[in-house]
Amino acid sequence: VLLFYPMALCSPIFILTYGIKLARFIHQSIGESIFIKTSYLALLQLNLFYRFNILESLLFQVFRKLSGAMFLLCLVSAGLPNTSHLSYLHELFIQPLNILDIDILTIVGQPNLFINLVWLSVLVLLPASMKKKLLSQFMIYAQVLFFLVDASVRVVYIDVGQGDATLIKYPHHQGAALIDTGKSNQYSKLKAQLYKSGLKEIDTLIITHPDEDHNGSQAEIMKQFKVKQLVTESPVEIDSPINFYFLLENRSASDSNDASLIITFKVMDCQFLFTGDVSRAIEKALLKEYPLLKADILKLGHHGSRTSSDERFLHQMNPKLAIISSDPNSYSHPHPEVMRSLVDLKINSLQTSEVSSIEIIITKYVSFVRTRKHFYFLN
């Protein structure tokens, strides 16, 4: 297979299928014990897909054979005039999968490097014994315990192309808020990030304004994740460990962009500001109404469009970091004029189109920024 498709080596399906065979070759006990095999599958799935369901893993071989049978049926039926029976068989195949998707049996979250190393050591280095079986099962839940002891607040500006979606995860796995959802065609990225962060429910979903690039995945989020509170207008009270404030609540707006919810909150000594898609006129109104307003982390308005990010506004905010969530192929955002203003004011910026998702991690003693290309301290 690799001779014809060498890139298949990086495919999650290839790793999942042939990784088990390789693991058996390296350590025979992985194939002999259902407990150890299940733990190995959990290790792979949580790192590849950020999700593991114990029932699905136990029935993995059964559904793999059924999938093969369905594929053969499709090939055989390709030349037949009536294929309605295939739809019926497909429904019969899908229904058991939906039944198996029981929330309490599903674990989500990406294990950190330390957990991965310990987990792999248990599976590969320990000799076959009851102790190994028990430890291999414990490791499945160890990463859940890590989320509980994690005291940091994590703010993730999710790469959803030309759109906005920001996750605020509270300390000690107390819950999370989501500001906007991006477009509907970016839902898979959004769901992957929520699972990666160990989330199966959202405490508060805030939609800044009803544009497709901000609320396009709202319906899917409401369907697949338990959303306790939906916020589409202010004033409103949000029950969370973080105090969210809505600015210029009673302003008049000529269009939906200028009616965007403006949100600010503070974590430790780090102030965050979200302005949705408001124009420069609303930014000037903010300066007038809140002359002392500052922002350490500023989400640039309207994806870096020249209609937002007035230079006087940027000067007063004086952020340590400006975040730009956009896809240059759509509307050529961010605009060169906005980028020049950032350079002139010596404001550092990061674009999701260049570095993918941007994570700000705030702890009691230190704060830092992490992307797939960067890792540096914010203080």
C-alpha positions in Angstrom: 0.0 0.0 0.0 2.8 2.5 1.0 4.5 1.9 -2.4 1.5 3.4 -4.2 0.3 5.8 -1.5 3.3 6.8 0.7 1.3 9.6 2.4 -1.1 7.0 3.8 1.5 6.5 6.5 0.2 9.8 8.1 -3.4 8.8 7.7 -5.3 8.3 11.0 -7.1 5.3 9.6 -3.7 3.7 8.6 -2.2 4.4 12.0 -5.3 3.0 13.8 -5.4 -0.2 11.7 -1.7 -1.0 11.2 -0.6 0.5 14.4 -2.3 -2.3 16.3 -0.5 -4.9 14.2 2.8 -3.1 14.8 2.1 -2.9 18.6 1.4 -6.7 18.7 4.7 -7.3 16.9 6.6 -5.2 19.4 4.8 -6.5 22.5 2.7 -9.7 22.2 0.6 -8.9 25.4 -1.2 -6.1 23.5 -2.9 -8.6 21.3 -3.5 -11.2 24.0 -5.5 -9.1 26.6 -8.7 -7.2 25.7 -7.9 -4.8 28.5 -4.5 -3.9 27.1 -5.8 -3.8 23.5 -8.7 -1.4 24.6 -6.2 0.8 26.3 -4.0 0.9 23.2 -7.0 1.8 21.1 -7.9 4.6 23.5 -4.4 6.0 23.4 -4.5 6.1 19.6 -8.0 7.5 19.3 -7.6 10.2 21.9 -4.5 11.5 20.2 -5.9 11.2 16.6 -9.6 12.1 17.1 -9.7 13.4 20.7 -12.6 11.0 21.5 -12.9 7.4 22.7 -16.0 5.3 23.3 -15.4 2.0 25.1 -18.3 0.2 23.5 -17.2 1.2 20.1 -13.7 -0.1 20.7 -15.1 -3.5 22.0 -17.2 -3.8 18.8 -14.5 -2.4 16.5 -13.8 -5.7 14.7 -17.6 -6.3 14.2 -18.2 -2.9 12.6 -15.1 -3.2 10.5 -16.4 -6.4 8.9 -19.8 -4.8 8.5 -18.3 -1.8 6.8 -16.4 -4.1 4.4 -19.6 -6.0 3.6 -21.5 -2.7 2.9 -18.6 -1.6 0.6 -18.9 -4.9 -1.4 -22.7 -4.5 -1.7 -22.2 -1.0 -3.1 -19.8 -2.3 -5.7 -22.1 -5.2 -6.7 -25.1 -2.8 -6.8 -23.4 -0.1 -8.9 -24.9 -1.3 -12.1 -28.4 -2.0 -10.8 -31.3 0.3 -11.7 -32.8 0.3 -8.2 -30.6 0.9 -5.2 -33.2 1.9 -2.7 -32.4 -1.3 -0.7 -28.9 0.1 0.0 -30.4 3.1 1.8 -32.4 0.8 4.0 -29.3 -1.3 4.8 -27.3 1.9 5.5 -29.9 3.0 8.0 -29.8 -0.4 9.7 -26.0 0.0 9.9 -26.1 3.5 11.3 -28.7 3.0 14.0 -26.6 0.8 16.2 -23.8 3.3 16.0 -26.1 6.1 17.2 -27.3 3.9 20.1 -23.7 3.2 21.1 -22.9 6.9 21.3 -23.7 7.0 25.1 -22.3 10.2 26.7 -21.2 8.5 29.9 -19.2 5.9 28.0 -17.4 8.6 25.9 -14.2 10.2 26.9 -12.9 13.3 25.1 -9.7 15.3 25.3 -6.1 15.1 24.0 -3.7 13.6 26.5 -0.7 15.8 27.3 2.9 14.7 26.6 3.5 13.4 30.1 0.4 11.3 30.1 1.3 9.9 26.7 4.8 8.9 27.8 3.6 7.2 30.9 0.7 5.5 29.1 3.0 4.2 26.3 5.5 3.0 28.9 2.8 1.0 30.7 1.7 -0.6 27.5 5.2 -1.4 26.1 7.6 -1.8 29.0 5.7 -3.5 31.7 5.6 -7.3 31.5 2.2 -9.0 31.1 0.4 -9.2 34.4 -2.8 -8.2 36.2 -1.0 -5.0 37.4 -0.4 -4.1 33.7 -4.1 -4.7 32.9 -5.3 -2.5 35.7 -2.7 0.3 35.0 -3.6 0.2 31.2 -7.3 0.8 32.1 -6.4 3.5 34.6 -4.5 5.4 32.0 -7.7 5.8 29.9 -9.1 8.0 32.7 -5.8 9.6 33.9 -6.1 12.4 31.3 -9.6 13.2 32.6 -8.0 13.6 36.0 -5.4 16.0 34.5 -8.2 18.3 33.3 -9.6 18.4 36.8 -6.3 19.5 38.4 -5.5 22.0 35.6 -5.9 25.4 37.3 -5.2 27.5 34.1 -7.7 29.4 32.1 -7.4 28.7 28.3 -8.7 31.0 25.6 -8.5 29.4 22.2 -9.0 31.5 19.0 -10.1 28.6 16.8 -9.0 28.5 13.1 -12.4 28.5 11.3 -11.2 30.2 8.1 -13.1 33.4 7.3 -15.1 33.5 10.6 -14.9 33.8 14.3 -15.0 31.1 17.1 -13.3 31.5 20.4 -13.3 29.0 23.3 -12.9 30.1 26.9 -12.2 27.1 29.1 -12.5 27.6 32.9 -10.0 26.3 35.4 -10.4 22.8 37.0 -12.7 21.7 34.2 -15.5 23.8 35.6 -17.0 24.5 32.2 -16.5 26.7 29.1 -18.0 29.5 27.1 -17.9 29.8 23.3 -18.0 33.1 21.5 -19.4 32.5 18.0 -19.1 29.3 16.0 -17.8 30.2 12.5 -19.4 29.0 9.3 -21.2 25.7 8.9 -18.6 24.3 6.6 -16.0 24.8 9.4 -17.9 22.8 12.0 -15.6 19.8 11.9 -12.7 22.0 13.0 -14.8 23.5 15.8 -15.9 20.1 17.1 -12.4 18.8 17.0 -11.2 21.7 19.2 -14.0 21.2 21.7 -13.2 17.5 22.0 -9.5 18.3 22.1 -10.2 20.5 25.1 -12.1 17.7 26.9 -15.5 19.2 26.4 -18.9 17.5 25.7 -21.0 20.5 26.8 -20.9 24.3 26.7 -22.0 26.4 29.6 -22.6 29.6 27.6 -22.8 30.0 23.8 -22.5 33.7 22.9 -23.4 34.8 19.3 -22.1 38.3 18.7 -24.4 38.9 15.7 -26.4 36.8 13.2 -24.0 36.6 10.3 -23.2 33.1 8.8 -19.4 33.4 9.5 -20.3 33.9 13.2 -23.3 31.7 13.8 -23.1 29.2 10.9 -22.4 26.2 13.2 -24.8 27.2 16.0 -27.4 24.6 15.1 -24.8 21.7 15.0 -23.3 22.9 18.3 -26.8 23.0 19.9 -27.5 19.5 18.6 -24.3 17.7 19.4 -23.2 19.5 22.6 -25.3 20.3 25.6 -25.6 24.1 25.7 -26.8 25.4 29.0 -27.2 29.1 28.0 -27.5 30.8 24.7 -26.7 34.5 24.6 -27.7 36.6 21.5 -28.4 40.0 23.1 -27.5 42.0 26.2 -27.9 42.8 29.0 -27.8 39.3 30.3 -26.3 37.6 33.4 -23.8 34.8 32.8 -23.2 32.3 35.6 -19.5 31.5 35.3 -16.1 31.7 37.2 -15.2 34.6 34.9 -17.1 37.9 34.8 -18.2 38.8 31.3 -19.1 42.4 30.6 -21.0 43.7 27.6 -20.2 47.3 26.5 -22.3 49.9 24.8 -25.4 47.8 25.4 -28.0 50.4 24.5 -26.5 51.8 21.4 -28.3 52.2 18.1 -26.9 50.5 15.1 -27.6 50.8 11.4 -26.7 47.2 10.5 -26.0 43.8 12.0 -22.2 44.3 12.1 -22.5 47.5 14.2 -25.0 45.7 16.4 -22.4 43.1 17.4 -22.1 42.3 21.0 -18.9 43.8 22.5 -17.5 41.6 25.2 -14.7 42.0 27.7 -13.4 39.9 30.6 -10.4 39.7 32.8 -8.4 36.6 33.7 -5.8 37.3 36.5 -4.2 40.5 35.1 -5.0 39.8 31.4 -7.8 41.8 29.8 -9.6 40.3 26.7 -11.7 42.3 24.3 -14.0 41.1 21.5 -15.7 43.6 19.2 -17.4 41.3 16.7 -17.7 43.1 13.3 -18.3 46.7 14.6 -17.1 49.6 12.5 -14.7 52.4 13.3 -17.7 54.6 14.3 -18.6 52.2 17.1 -14.9 51.9 18.1 -14.8 55.7 18.5 -18.0 55.5 20.6 -16.2 52.9 22.8 -13.3 55.4 23.4 -15.8 58.1 24.3 -17.9 56.0 26.7 -14.9 54.1 28.2 -11.9 56.5 28.2 -9.8 54.1 30.4 -10.6 50.9 28.5 -7.6 48.8 27.7 -7.0 45.3 26.3 -4.1 43.0 26.7 -5.5 40.6 24.1 -7.5 42.2 21.3 -9.5 40.3 18.8 -9.4 42.7 15.8 -12.9 43.7 14.5 -14.3 42.3 11.3 -11.4 39.9 10.6 -8.9 42.7 10.1 -11.0 44.7 7.6 -10.2 48.4 7.0 -13.8 49.2 8.2 -12.6 48.4 11.7 -9.4 48.8 13.8 -9.2 52.6 13.8 -5.6 53.7 14.6 -6.7 55.8 17.6 -8.7 52.8 18.9 -5.6 50.5 18.6 -3.4 53.1 20.3 -5.7 53.4 23.3 -6.2 49.6 23.6 -2.4 49.1 23.3 -2.6 45.3 23.3 0.2 42.9 23.9 -1.2 40.8 21.2 -3.8 41.4 18.4 -5.6 38.3 17.0 -6.8 38.2 13.4 -9.2 35.4 12.4 -9.6 35.4 8.7 -9.0 33.6 5.4 -7.0 35.9 3.0 -8.4 34.0 0.0 -12.0 35.2 0.8 -11.8 39.0 1.2 -8.0 39.6 1.3 -8.2 40.1 5.1 -6.4 41.5 7.0 -6.2 44.7 5.0 -2.7 46.2 4.5 -3.8 49.5 6.1 -4.7 47.7 9.3 -1.4 45.8 9.3 0.5 49.0 8.8 -1.3 50.5 11.8 -0.2 47.5 13.9 3.4 47.9 12.8 3.5 51.6 13.4 2.1 51.1 16.9 4.5 48.2 17.5 1.6 45.8 18.3 2.4 42.1 17.9 -0.2 40.2 15.9 -1.0 36.6 15.0 -3.2 35.4 12.2 -5.1 32.1 12.3 -4.6 31.8 8.5 -0.8 31.6 9.2 -0.5 29.7 12.5 -3.9 28.0 12.8 -5.6 28.1 16.2 -4.1 30.4 18.8 -4.2 29.4 22.5 -3.7 31.8 25.4 -2.9 30.0 28.6 -3.3 32.0 31.8 -2.0 30.7 35.1 -1.5 32.4 38.5 2.2 33.0 37.9 2.7 33.1 34.2 0.8 33.4 30.9 1.9 32.2 27.5 0.8 31.9 23.9 0.8 28.6 22.0 0.3 27.8 18.4 1.6 25.1 16.1 4.5 27.5 15.2 5.0 29.5 18.4 5.4 29.1 22.1 6.3 32.2 24.1 5.6 34.0 27.4 3.0 36.8 27.3 4.1 38.6 30.5 
